């Protein structure tokens, strides 16, 4: 977790000491799974798949060896098939590392969410189900608690997309987020699909708009992060975390580069 002095209060000063006016961000590398392999897609297109490693556990251990504490694990097979598929990979990583894992993809039923938690997930990401079955999502929020359930609000042109990003909707992302506030929603991961896997920069305006509307929300930015310099604006706007995927796998941001943010 990177801690720095808020530049709006003390311009130009960075500090790793815990003191007043410090703000923090969680660095969360991503592992996306297809056929139990570590892959990345471009704009969520399953036809544009690149395999980076056939052993996701090896990748997870590399993250941990560099001081990383969090992992965003996505079951793309599960997202496409509408049920959890790669739970054994989750179980292996959970039992053989100390990473705090948020897991998503294919969480559609009580059985799915039970499998994910029993396999070692610390938090669950829910997207499609929150759109198609709001009462069930709210039930999970109330049953497991707001610290355990994350809303995945993935969007294209500020409209929610579901089903592994294959299905566009006309649901406004801001209205969608707001519809769960009264149920105690606390954590949000949002991906701009047009940015994901493109290495063209994050949708900073999207996250700024979300935080302006919901300043108490713990917003995790995802998609398009390309350079280390993009992390500072997210810190300054108050994002809780940032998910980094392809930039790590393509060595645009190295794990060594991230050391100051996680030590």
C-alpha positions in Angstrom: 0.0 0.0 0.0 1.4 3.4 -1.0 1.2 6.2 1.4 1.9 9.8 0.5 1.2 13.3 1.8 -1.7 14.8 0.0 -0.1 17.2 -2.5 -3.1 19.6 -2.1 -2.0 20.2 1.4 1.8 19.8 1.2 2.8 20.2 -2.5 5.8 18.2 -3.6 6.2 16.3 -0.4 6.2 12.5 -0.2 6.3 10.6 3.0 6.0 7.0 4.2 5.4 8.0 7.8 1.9 7.7 9.2 0.8 11.2 10.0 -2.1 13.5 9.5 -3.3 14.2 6.0 -1.8 11.0 4.5 -3.8 9.1 1.9 -3.3 5.6 0.7 -4.0 3.3 -2.3 -3.9 -0.5 -2.6 -1.9 -1.9 -5.5 -3.8 -5.0 -6.9 -2.3 -7.0 -9.7 -4.8 -9.0 -11.8 -4.8 -12.6 -12.9 -7.4 -13.5 -15.5 -8.1 -17.2 -16.0 -9.1 -19.2 -19.1 -8.5 -23.0 -19.0 -6.7 -22.5 -15.6 -4.1 -20.4 -17.4 -3.0 -16.7 -16.8 -4.3 -14.7 -19.8 -5.3 -11.2 -20.8 -8.0 -10.1 -23.2 -8.3 -6.9 -25.2 -11.5 -5.0 -24.5 -13.0 -8.1 -23.0 -12.9 -9.9 -26.4 -12.4 -13.6 -25.9 -11.1 -13.8 -29.4 -8.2 -11.5 -28.5 -6.6 -13.7 -25.9 -3.0 -13.9 -25.0 -1.6 -16.5 -22.6 1.1 -15.1 -20.3 1.7 -18.1 -18.0 0.3 -21.6 -17.8 0.7 -21.6 -14.0 -1.2 -18.8 -12.3 0.2 -19.9 -8.9 3.7 -19.1 -10.1 2.5 -15.6 -11.1 0.8 -15.1 -7.8 4.0 -16.1 -5.9 6.0 -13.6 -8.0 3.6 -10.9 -6.9 3.9 -11.9 -3.3 7.7 -12.1 -3.5 7.7 -8.4 -4.5 5.7 -7.3 -1.5 2.2 -7.4 -3.1 -0.5 -8.1 -0.6 -3.6 -8.2 -2.9 -4.8 -10.1 -5.9 -7.7 -9.6 -8.3 -8.5 -13.1 -9.7 -11.1 -13.3 -12.5 -12.6 -16.5 -13.7 -13.2 -15.6 -17.4 -14.5 -19.1 -18.1 -17.0 -18.7 -15.3 -18.1 -15.3 -16.6 -18.8 -16.8 -20.0 -20.5 -20.0 -18.7 -22.4 -18.3 -15.9 -21.0 -20.6 -13.1 -17.7 -20.8 -11.3 -15.2 -22.9 -13.3 -11.7 -22.2 -12.1 -12.3 -22.6 -8.3 -9.4 -25.0 -8.0 -7.0 -22.3 -9.1 -8.4 -20.0 -6.5 -8.0 -22.7 -3.9 -4.4 -23.3 -4.9 -3.4 -19.7 -4.7 -5.3 -19.1 -1.5 -3.7 -22.1 0.3 -0.1 -21.5 -1.0 0.2 -17.7 -0.7 -0.9 -15.1 1.9 -2.4 -12.8 -0.7 -5.8 -11.2 0.0 -7.9 -12.3 -2.9 -10.9 -10.8 -4.5 -12.5 -13.3 -6.9 -15.1 -12.8 -9.6 -16.6 -14.4 -12.7 -19.6 -16.7 -12.8 -21.0 -15.8 -9.4 -24.7 -16.4 -10.1 -26.1 -18.5 -7.3 -25.8 -19.2 -3.6 -23.8 -22.3 -4.5 -21.4 -20.3 -6.6 -20.7 -17.8 -3.9 -20.3 -20.6 -1.3 -17.8 -22.3 -3.6 -15.8 -19.1 -4.0 -15.6 -18.4 -0.3 -14.9 -22.0 0.6 -12.1 -22.1 -1.9 -10.4 -19.2 -0.2 -11.7 -15.9 -1.6 -11.5 -13.0 0.9 -13.9 -10.9 -1.2 -16.3 -11.6 -4.0 -16.8 -9.5 -7.1 -20.4 -9.5 -8.5 -21.4 -7.9 -11.7 -24.0 -9.6 -13.9 -26.0 -10.9 -11.0 -26.3 -7.4 -9.5 -27.9 -6.3 -12.8 -30.1 -9.3 -13.4 -31.0 -10.2 -9.9 -30.7 -7.2 -7.5 -32.6 -8.9 -4.6 -30.0 -11.7 -4.6 -27.1 -9.3 -4.7 -28.6 -7.3 -1.8 -29.2 -10.6 0.1 -25.5 -11.4 -0.3 -24.5 -7.9 0.9 -26.6 -8.3 4.0 -25.6 -11.9 4.7 -21.8 -11.7 4.2 -21.3 -8.0 4.9 -20.2 -5.0 2.9 -16.5 -5.8 3.5 -17.0 -9.1 1.7 -19.0 -8.2 -1.4 -17.7 -6.0 -4.2 -19.9 -4.5 -6.9 -18.3 -4.8 -10.3 -19.6 -1.9 -12.3 -18.0 -2.5 -15.7 -19.0 0.0 -18.4 -18.8 1.0 -22.0 -19.7 4.6 -22.6 -20.9 4.8 -19.0 -23.4 2.0 -19.6 -23.1 -1.2 -17.7 -21.9 -4.3 -19.5 -22.3 -7.9 -18.2 -21.6 -11.5 -19.1 -17.8 -11.2 -19.3 -18.4 -7.8 -21.0 -20.2 -9.5 -23.9 -23.6 -8.0 -23.2 -24.1 -4.3 -23.3 -27.1 -2.7 -21.4 -28.7 0.7 -21.2 -28.2 0.9 -17.5 -26.4 4.1 -16.4 -23.3 3.3 -14.3 -24.0 6.1 -11.8 -27.6 5.1 -11.3 -26.6 1.5 -11.0 -24.1 2.2 -8.2 -26.6 4.4 -6.4 -29.2 1.7 -6.4 -27.2 -0.2 -3.8 -26.3 2.6 -1.5 -29.2 2.0 0.9 -28.1 -1.7 1.2 -24.8 -0.6 2.6 -22.6 -1.0 -0.5 -19.0 -0.2 0.4 -16.6 -1.6 -2.3 -16.7 -0.9 -6.0 -14.5 -2.1 -8.9 -15.1 -0.3 -12.1 -13.6 -1.1 -15.5 -13.9 1.0 -18.6 -14.1 -1.8 -21.2 -12.8 0.4 -24.0 -9.6 0.9 -22.0 -9.1 -2.6 -20.7 -6.0 -4.3 -22.2 -5.3 -1.3 -24.6 -2.5 0.2 -22.6 -3.8 3.7 -23.4 -4.3 5.0 -19.9 -7.0 4.8 -17.3 -10.4 6.5 -17.4 -9.6 9.0 -14.8 -12.7 11.1 -15.5 -14.9 8.1 -14.9 -13.4 7.5 -11.5 -13.4 11.1 -10.6 -17.1 11.3 -11.5 -17.9 8.2 -9.4 -16.1 9.6 -6.4 -17.7 13.0 -6.8 -21.2 11.3 -6.6 -20.2 8.7 -4.0 -17.3 10.1 -2.0 -17.6 7.5 0.8 -17.3 4.6 -1.7 -14.1 2.6 -1.7 -13.5 2.7 -5.5 -11.0 0.5 -7.2 -9.9 1.6 -10.6 -9.3 -1.0 -13.3 -8.5 -1.1 -17.0 -6.0 0.8 -19.1 -3.3 1.5 -16.5 -0.2 1.9 -18.6 2.4 3.9 -16.6 3.4 4.3 -13.0 2.6 8.1 -13.3 -1.1 7.2 -13.6 -1.3 6.0 -10.0 -0.7 9.5 -8.5 -3.9 11.1 -9.9 -5.9 8.1 -8.5 -4.4 8.7 -5.1 -5.1 12.4 -5.3 -8.8 11.8 -6.2 -9.2 9.4 -3.3 -9.4 6.0 -5.0 -9.1 3.0 -2.6 -7.1 0.8 -5.0 -5.9 0.3 -8.5 -5.9 -3.0 -10.5 -3.0 -3.4 -12.9 -2.9 -6.2 -15.4 -1.5 -6.0 -18.9 1.0 -3.3 -18.0 2.7 -5.7 -15.7 2.6 -8.6 -18.1 4.0 -6.4 -20.9 6.7 -4.9 -18.6 5.3 -1.4 -19.0 5.2 -1.4 -15.2 7.5 -3.8 -13.4 7.0 -5.4 -10.0 10.2 -3.6 -8.9 8.6 -0.3 -10.0 5.7 -1.0 -7.6 7.9 -1.7 -4.6 7.6 1.9 -3.2 3.9 1.6 -3.4 3.6 -1.6 -1.4 6.4 -1.5 1.1 
